[in-house]
Amino acid sequence: MKKIHLIAFDVPYPANYGGVIVIYYYLKALHALGVKVILHCYLYDGKKTQPHLETLCEEVHYYERKKKLLSAVTHLPFIVNSRRSEKLLERLQQDKLPIFFEGVHTTYWIDHPSLADRKKVVRMHNVEWKYYDSLHKLSANTAKKIYYQIESRRLKKYDAQVAKNADVLFTISPKDQAYYQSMHEQTYYLPAFHANNEVTTAVGLGDFFLFHGNLSVEDNKKAAQYLIEKVFADIPHQLIIAGLSPDDSLLKLAAKHDNVQIEADVTEVRMNELLETAQGNILYTYQDNGLKLKLLFALYKGRHCIVNPLMVSNTADLVSLCTVTTDSSEMKSAIYKVDSVPFTQSDIERRSLKLDKGYNNKKNATYSIAIMEKHGFN
């Protein structure tokens, strides 16, 4: 496969959150393998064009996302209908190249008659209807709860339409693969692409524990609150919470505890420094969906990883590299246990073997190309 259209649901650079990290490092891997990509992506929420992407792609095209209320008045999911673009369709019609849809979000034109003879692959970044259902349950905002519930129902119906019109589906986890294989026989697990080429964990000890994530996301905000109130409130160990856009309520909660510190809107350099110098990474989630990229980052860069079961529910191959705790009491015990345990070179070697087996970007990009070629993509 020499050339392909790739439609991204966002501008995939800078790669500063889960979904765009997966897309950006897939683009890098394809570029390294000599695949020419015509990239299509959407501008919204203040995003700007990124000349850097032109170093990885043959062409880069941008489209405005239609986020006005009118885009929600439809039977289609809002995340799909708001990314409809006639200019995108016109560009896709100019050749016969295969089309790679990154996320169900980008599939508005997947069933268009003019594209009926095109080879099409969709990478499912989640079982999106389940993700939106979990957001519905987590949100305390009534308007958001209603939106998430409606979106979840629409996405559940829409999945079948996507599967019907795709030649191949890629999923982000084995659990998602099992779900979509019931709809589409040609469904394959393609692990997440990421920024790490090798384990860079430092041997020895750190003197704090780290929780990181986008703190404007409801799941991460609730997890941070839980760790402050239920885990670190009555133990002496230091917790640093690092991430984007913490709100005032979280900042005020952290300020009540001498052993809790929030670092807001940290740079990539600082985040890497925190990951590599912490004694342990605390990874907690309320959502059972997809691969948790923050887990991969912690394993490649950090020392001990203490998680709850939902954090590893879709990555059974990584369980052996973590301490899994089922409640706050077990998590406290795990923190006390690893607090004085140095990370060793043998620990790093064990991780390296496991991670290279499943999460090597070059190997996985080569695999994706082989699967597409097997099904007639050229």
Salt bridges, closest charged atoms under 4 A:
ASP10 OD2 - LYS47 NZ 2.64
ASP45 OD1 - LYS67 NZ 3.10
GLU59 OE1 - HIS61 NE2 2.77
ASP95 OD1 - HIS5 NE2 2.93
ASP95 OD1 - ARG118 NH2 3.01
GLU102 OE1 - ARG123 NE 2.72
GLU102 OE1 - HIS125 NE2 2.71
ASP117 OD2 - LYS96 NZ 3.37
GLU128 OE2 - HIS105 NE2 3.85
ASP133 OD2 - LYS137 NZ 3.17
ASP167 OD1 - LYS119 NZ 3.91
ASP234 OD1 - LYS332 NZ 3.02
ASP247 OD2 - LYS221 NZ 2.40
GLU263 OE2 - ARG270 NH2 2.71
GLU273 OE2 - ARG270 NH1 2.75
ASP288 OD2 - LYS175 NZ 2.66
ASP339 OD2 - HIS237 NE2 3.66
ASP356 OD2 - LYS363 NZ 3.11
